[in-house]
Amino acid sequence: MSDVRIEIPGDMLVSDSEFCATVLGGVHRRTAKRLELEGLPFIMVGGRKYRPLRQGRAWLAARITARKPRR
């Protein structure tokens, strides 16, 4: 079965498995499910889970933290 993409205004919905493979670096879908509790966006369409590509990448980038410099 090929992954289906759904175009929405300003973004693209991709399947959960494709999002995990491309954006999250190949992690298992269980990891993405745990990240949902922290705010990773998703939507269910026709019984399948899709994630917004741009919004998901922005959410991931917002979680990047830098160590404070040592004194």
N, CA, C and O atoms as CSV, one atom per row, in Angstrom:
chain,resi,resn,atom,element,x,y,z
A,1,MET,N,N,0.844,-1.175,0.000
A,1,MET,CA,C,0.000,0.000,0.000
A,1,MET,C,C,0.891,1.239,0.000
A,1,MET,O,O,1.807,1.341,0.816
A,2,SER,N,N,0.639,2.158,-0.882
A,2,SER,CA,C,1.431,3.379,-0.945
A,2,SER,C,C,0.906,4.395,0.063
A,2,SER,O,O,-0.278,4.415,0.398
A,3,ASP,N,N,1.816,5.234,0.533
A,3,ASP,CA,C,1.417,6.278,1.465
A,3,ASP,C,C,0.666,7.368,0.717
A,3,ASP,O,O,1.078,7.805,-0.358
A,4,VAL,N,N,-0.428,7.791,1.297
A,4,VAL,CA,C,-1.264,8.816,0.704
A,4,VAL,C,C,-0.951,10.145,1.379
A,4,VAL,O,O,-0.762,10.204,2.594
A,5,ARG,N,N,-0.897,11.205,0.585
A,5,ARG,CA,C,-0.711,12.559,1.114
A,5,ARG,C,C,-1.991,13.345,0.863
A,5,ARG,O,O,-2.609,13.235,-0.196
A,6,ILE,N,N,-2.371,14.134,1.849
A,6,ILE,CA,C,-3.564,14.964,1.731
A,6,ILE,C,C,-3.119,16.413,1.834
A,6,ILE,O,O,-2.533,16.826,2.834
A,7,GLU,N,N,-3.401,17.173,0.797
A,7,GLU,CA,C,-3.009,18.580,0.792
A,7,GLU,C,C,-4.075,19.408,1.498
A,7,GLU,O,O,-5.264,19.307,1.197
A,8,ILE,N,N,-3.622,20.234,2.450
A,8,ILE,CA,C,-4.493,21.175,3.134
A,8,ILE,C,C,-3.858,22.559,2.977
A,8,ILE,O,O,-2.667,22.650,2.677
A,9,PRO,N,N,-4.617,23.630,3.170
A,9,PRO,CA,C,-4.046,24.968,2.992
A,9,PRO,C,C,-2.817,25.194,3.894
A,9,PRO,O,O,-2.910,25.128,5.120
A,10,GLY,N,N,-1.689,25.456,3.268
A,10,GLY,CA,C,-0.474,25.769,3.998
A,10,GLY,C,C,0.284,24.586,4.551
A,10,GLY,O,O,1.291,24.776,5.232
A,11,ASP,N,N,-0.162,23.366,4.285
A,11,ASP,CA,C,0.518,22.192,4.839
A,11,ASP,C,C,0.165,20.955,4.026
A,11,ASP,O,O,-0.627,21.017,3.086
A,12,MET,N,N,0.761,19.843,4.398
A,12,MET,CA,C,0.512,18.555,3.742
A,12,MET,C,C,0.386,17.506,4.833
A,12,MET,O,O,1.263,17.391,5.689
A,13,LEU,N,N,-0.701,16.739,4.811
A,13,LEU,CA,C,-0.864,15.642,5.759
A,13,LEU,C,C,-0.196,14.405,5.174
A,13,LEU,O,O,-0.463,14.020,4.035
A,14,VAL,N,N,0.683,13.782,5.973
A,14,VAL,CA,C,1.341,12.548,5.553
A,14,VAL,C,C,0.990,11.458,6.556
A,14,VAL,O,O,0.616,11.747,7.693
A,15,SER,N,N,1.113,10.216,6.133
A,15,SER,CA,C,0.784,9.115,7.026
A,15,SER,C,C,1.731,9.100,8.221
A,15,SER,O,O,2.845,9.620,8.161
A,16,ASP,N,N,1.270,8.503,9.288
A,16,ASP,CA,C,2.062,8.418,10.510
A,16,ASP,C,C,3.389,7.716,10.246
A,16,ASP,O,O,4.429,8.152,10.738
A,17,SER,N,N,3.359,6.635,9.474
A,17,SER,CA,C,4.598,5.895,9.200
A,17,SER,C,C,5.580,6.715,8.371
A,17,SER,O,O,6.785,6.660,8.614
A,18,GLU,N,N,5.084,7.474,7.399
A,18,GLU,CA,C,5.962,8.321,6.591
A,18,GLU,C,C,6.559,9.444,7.444
A,18,GLU,O,O,7.736,9.773,7.295
A,19,PHE,N,N,5.764,10.027,8.327
A,19,PHE,CA,C,6.247,11.090,9.204
A,19,PHE,C,C,7.355,10.561,10.113
A,19,PHE,O,O,8.379,11.219,10.297
A,20,CYS,N,N,7.152,9.385,10.670
A,20,CYS,CA,C,8.174,8.789,11.547
A,20,CYS,C,C,9.460,8.509,10.772
A,20,CYS,O,O,10.559,8.714,11.288
A,21,ALA,N,N,9.323,8.051,9.560
A,21,ALA,CA,C,10.498,7.712,8.756
A,21,ALA,C,C,11.275,8.949,8.318
A,21,ALA,O,O,12.506,8.950,8.358
A,22,THR,N,N,10.577,9.994,7.905
A,22,THR,CA,C,11.271,11.150,7.350
A,22,THR,C,C,11.600,12.217,8.379
A,22,THR,O,O,12.738,12.684,8.437
A,23,VAL,N,N,10.636,12.610,9.185
A,23,VAL,CA,C,10.835,13.722,10.119
A,23,VAL,C,C,11.504,13.265,11.410
A,23,VAL,O,O,12.394,13.945,11.923
A,24,LEU,N,N,11.089,12.139,11.928
A,24,LEU,CA,C,11.619,11.670,13.213
A,24,LEU,C,C,12.802,10.722,13.060
A,24,LEU,O,O,13.207,10.084,14.032
A,25,GLY,N,N,13.347,10.620,11.885
A,25,GLY,CA,C,14.568,9.852,11.679
A,25,GLY,C,C,14.420,8.347,11.757
A,25,GLY,O,O,15.365,7.648,12.124
A,26,GLY,N,N,13.253,7.844,11.419
A,26,GLY,CA,C,13.060,6.402,11.365
A,26,GLY,C,C,12.671,5.749,12.683
A,26,GLY,O,O,12.778,4.530,12.819
A,27,VAL,N,N,12.220,6.537,13.662
A,27,VAL,CA,C,11.810,5.945,14.932
A,27,VAL,C,C,10.533,5.144,14.738
A,27,VAL,O,O,9.830,5.303,13.740
A,28,HIS,N,N,10.246,4.291,15.696
A,28,HIS,CA,C,9.038,3.467,15.641
A,28,HIS,C,C,7.820,4.346,15.910
A,28,HIS,O,O,7.926,5.379,16.571
A,29,ARG,N,N,6.688,3.939,15.404
A,29,ARG,CA,C,5.456,4.704,15.568
A,29,ARG,C,C,5.041,4.816,17.037
A,29,ARG,O,O,4.320,5.745,17.402
A,30,ARG,N,N,5.483,3.889,17.876
A,30,ARG,CA,C,5.184,3.986,19.317
A,30,ARG,C,C,5.829,5.229,19.920
A,30,ARG,O,O,5.263,5.853,20.818
A,31,THR,N,N,7.009,5.588,19.429
A,31,THR,CA,C,7.681,6.795,19.915
A,31,THR,C,C,6.861,8.027,19.572
A,31,THR,O,O,6.706,8.920,20.405
A,32,ALA,N,N,6.336,8.085,18.358
A,32,ALA,CA,C,5.498,9.209,17.945
A,32,ALA,C,C,4.236,9.272,18.801
A,32,ALA,O,O,3.774,10.360,19.144
A,33,LYS,N,N,3.685,8.127,19.144
A,33,LYS,CA,C,2.495,8.091,19.993
A,33,LYS,C,C,2.800,8.685,21.365
A,33,LYS,O,O,1.970,9.400,21.927
A,34,ARG,N,N,3.991,8.394,21.915
A,34,ARG,CA,C,4.377,8.997,23.195
A,34,ARG,C,C,4.560,10.504,23.060
A,34,ARG,O,O,4.238,11.256,23.980
A,35,LEU,N,N,5.074,10.946,21.918
A,35,LEU,CA,C,5.272,12.381,21.698
A,35,LEU,C,C,3.944,13.129,21.565
A,35,LEU,O,O,3.893,14.340,21.783
A,36,GLU,N,N,2.877,12.425,21.211
A,36,GLU,CA,C,1.556,13.046,21.144
A,36,GLU,C,C,1.152,13.606,22.502
A,36,GLU,O,O,0.481,14.636,22.577
A,37,LEU,N,N,1.556,12.934,23.573
A,37,LEU,CA,C,1.227,13.406,24.916
A,37,LEU,C,C,1.903,14.742,25.219
A,37,LEU,O,O,1.463,15.486,26.096
A,38,GLU,N,N,2.972,15.035,24.487
A,38,GLU,CA,C,3.694,16.294,24.666
A,38,GLU,C,C,3.282,17.342,23.633
A,38,GLU,O,O,3.776,18.469,23.662
A,39,GLY,N,N,2.380,16.974,22.723
A,39,GLY,CA,C,1.838,17.951,21.792
A,39,GLY,C,C,2.083,17.718,20.316
A,39,GLY,O,O,1.726,18.576,19.508
A,40,LEU,N,N,2.676,16.595,19.922
A,40,LEU,CA,C,2.891,16.319,18.501
A,40,LEU,C,C,1.531,16.232,17.803
A,40,LEU,O,O,0.695,15.414,18.187
A,41,PRO,N,N,1.300,17.073,16.774
A,41,PRO,CA,C,-0.022,17.124,16.144
A,41,PRO,C,C,-0.318,15.904,15.263
A,41,PRO,O,O,0.574,15.317,14.651
A,42,PHE,N,N,-1.608,15.549,15.224
A,42,PHE,CA,C,-2.075,14.474,14.346
A,42,PHE,C,C,-3.563,14.655,14.100
A,42,PHE,O,O,-4.235,15.421,14.790
A,43,ILE,N,N,-4.064,13.934,13.105
A,43,ILE,CA,C,-5.495,13.912,12.806
A,43,ILE,C,C,-5.833,12.521,12.286
A,43,ILE,O,O,-5.035,11.894,11.589
A,44,MET,N,N,-7.011,12.053,12.628
A,44,MET,CA,C,-7.486,10.767,12.122
A,44,MET,C,C,-8.417,11.038,10.944
A,44,MET,O,O,-9.366,11.814,11.058
A,45,VAL,N,N,-8.141,10.398,9.818
A,45,VAL,CA,C,-8.970,10.524,8.623
A,45,VAL,C,C,-9.237,9.120,8.108
A,45,VAL,O,O,-8.308,8.398,7.749
A,46,GLY,N,N,-10.489,8.739,8.073
A,46,GLY,CA,C,-10.855,7.418,7.572
A,46,GLY,C,C,-10.219,6.285,8.366
A,46,GLY,O,O,-9.880,5.245,7.802
A,47,GLY,N,N,-10.058,6.480,9.665
A,47,GLY,CA,C,-9.483,5.444,10.510
A,47,GLY,C,C,-7.963,5.353,10.439
A,47,GLY,O,O,-7.378,4.440,11.021
A,48,ARG,N,N,-7.313,6.275,9.742
A,48,ARG,CA,C,-5.848,6.287,9.633
A,48,ARG,C,C,-5.307,7.574,10.233
A,48,ARG,O,O,-5.948,8.623,10.166
A,49,LYS,N,N,-4.135,7.484,10.813
A,49,LYS,CA,C,-3.520,8.634,11.453
A,49,LYS,C,C,-2.613,9.357,10.465
A,49,LYS,O,O,-1.764,8.749,9.812
A,50,TYR,N,N,-2.813,10.667,10.372
A,50,TYR,CA,C,-1.992,11.526,9.531
A,50,TYR,C,C,-1.399,12.633,10.389
A,50,TYR,O,O,-1.966,13.019,11.412
A,51,ARG,N,N,-0.243,13.141,9.953
A,51,ARG,CA,C,0.409,14.230,10.668
A,51,ARG,C,C,0.721,15.348,9.684
A,51,ARG,O,O,1.145,15.088,8.558
A,52,PRO,N,N,0.509,16.613,10.114
A,52,PRO,CA,C,0.846,17.738,9.248
A,52,PRO,C,C,2.364,17.891,9.166
A,52,PRO,O,O,3.035,18.011,10.191
A,53,LEU,N,N,2.892,17.887,7.970
A,53,LEU,CA,C,4.338,17.872,7.756
A,53,LEU,C,C,5.013,19.140,8.271
A,53,LEU,O,O,5.942,19.059,9.075
A,54,ARG,N,N,4.564,20.300,7.825
A,54,ARG,CA,C,5.197,21.563,8.251
A,54,ARG,C,C,4.982,21.817,9.735
A,54,ARG,O,O,5.918,22.190,10.441
A,55,GLN,N,N,3.769,21.620,10.212
A,55,GLN,CA,C,3.464,21.874,11.620
A,55,GLN,C,C,4.211,20.894,12.519
A,55,GLN,O,O,4.672,21.270,13.596
A,56,GLY,N,N,4.334,19.654,12.090
A,56,GLY,CA,C,5.080,18.664,12.859
A,56,GLY,C,C,6.562,18.992,12.935
A,56,GLY,O,O,7.182,18.840,13.988
A,57,ARG,N,N,7.132,19.441,11.820
A,57,ARG,CA,C,8.538,19.852,11.823
A,57,ARG,C,C,8.751,21.069,12.715
A,57,ARG,O,O,9.748,21.147,13.432
A,58,ALA,N,N,7.813,22.021,12.674
A,58,ALA,CA,C,7.918,23.213,13.520
A,58,ALA,C,C,7.826,22.826,14.999
A,58,ALA,O,O,8.554,23.371,15.830
A,59,TRP,N,N,6.943,21.896,15.325
A,59,TRP,CA,C,6.815,21.434,16.706
A,59,TRP,C,C,8.119,20.795,17.175
A,59,TRP,O,O,8.577,21.052,18.289
A,60,LEU,N,N,8.707,19.976,16.334
A,60,LEU,CA,C,9.958,19.314,16.683
A,60,LEU,C,C,11.089,20.334,16.857
A,60,LEU,O,O,11.870,20.235,17.803
A,61,ALA,N,N,11.178,21.303,15.960
A,61,ALA,CA,C,12.225,22.324,16.047
A,61,ALA,C,C,12.073,23.172,17.304
A,61,ALA,O,O,13.071,23.602,17.883
A,62,ALA,N,N,10.849,23.416,17.730
A,62,ALA,CA,C,10.612,24.223,18.936
A,62,ALA,C,C,11.085,23.509,20.199
A,62,ALA,O,O,11.289,24.154,21.227
A,63,ARG,N,N,11.259,22.207,20.140
A,63,ARG,CA,C,11.694,21.435,21.308
A,63,ARG,C,C,13.210,21.414,21.467
A,63,ARG,O,O,13.710,20.904,22.470
A,64,ILE,N,N,13.939,21.945,20.520
A,64,ILE,CA,C,15.400,21.944,20.595
A,64,ILE,C,C,15.842,22.908,21.691
A,64,ILE,O,O,15.415,24.061,21.732
A,65,THR,N,N,16.691,22.423,22.563
A,65,THR,CA,C,17.202,23.257,23.637
A,65,THR,C,C,18.720,23.295,23.566
A,65,THR,O,O,19.358,22.365,23.074
A,66,ALA,N,N,19.277,24.372,24.061
A,66,ALA,CA,C,20.731,24.513,24.103
A,66,ALA,C,C,21.166,24.610,25.568
A,66,ALA,O,O,20.476,25.202,26.398
A,67,ARG,N,N,22.308,24.025,25.859
A,67,ARG,CA,C,22.815,24.111,27.220
A,67,ARG,C,C,23.230,25.535,27.518
A,67,ARG,O,O,23.699,26.263,26.644
A,68,LYS,N,N,23.051,25.910,28.753
A,68,LYS,CA,C,23.504,27.228,29.176
A,68,LYS,C,C,25.029,27.205,29.266
A,68,LYS,O,O,25.611,26.204,29.683
A,69,PRO,N,N,25.670,28.297,28.878
A,69,PRO,CA,C,27.140,28.310,28.940
A,69,PRO,C,C,27.633,28.244,30.379
A,69,PRO,O,O,27.012,28.783,31.295
A,70,ARG,N,N,28.759,27.575,30.553
A,70,ARG,CA,C,29.352,27.467,31.889
A,70,ARG,C,C,29.935,28.798,32.307
A,70,ARG,O,O,30.380,29.589,31.475
A,71,ARG,N,N,29.928,29.032,33.586
A,71,ARG,CA,C,30.526,30.267,34.113
A,71,ARG,C,C,31.963,30.047,34.426
A,71,ARG,O,O,32.644,30.967,34.881
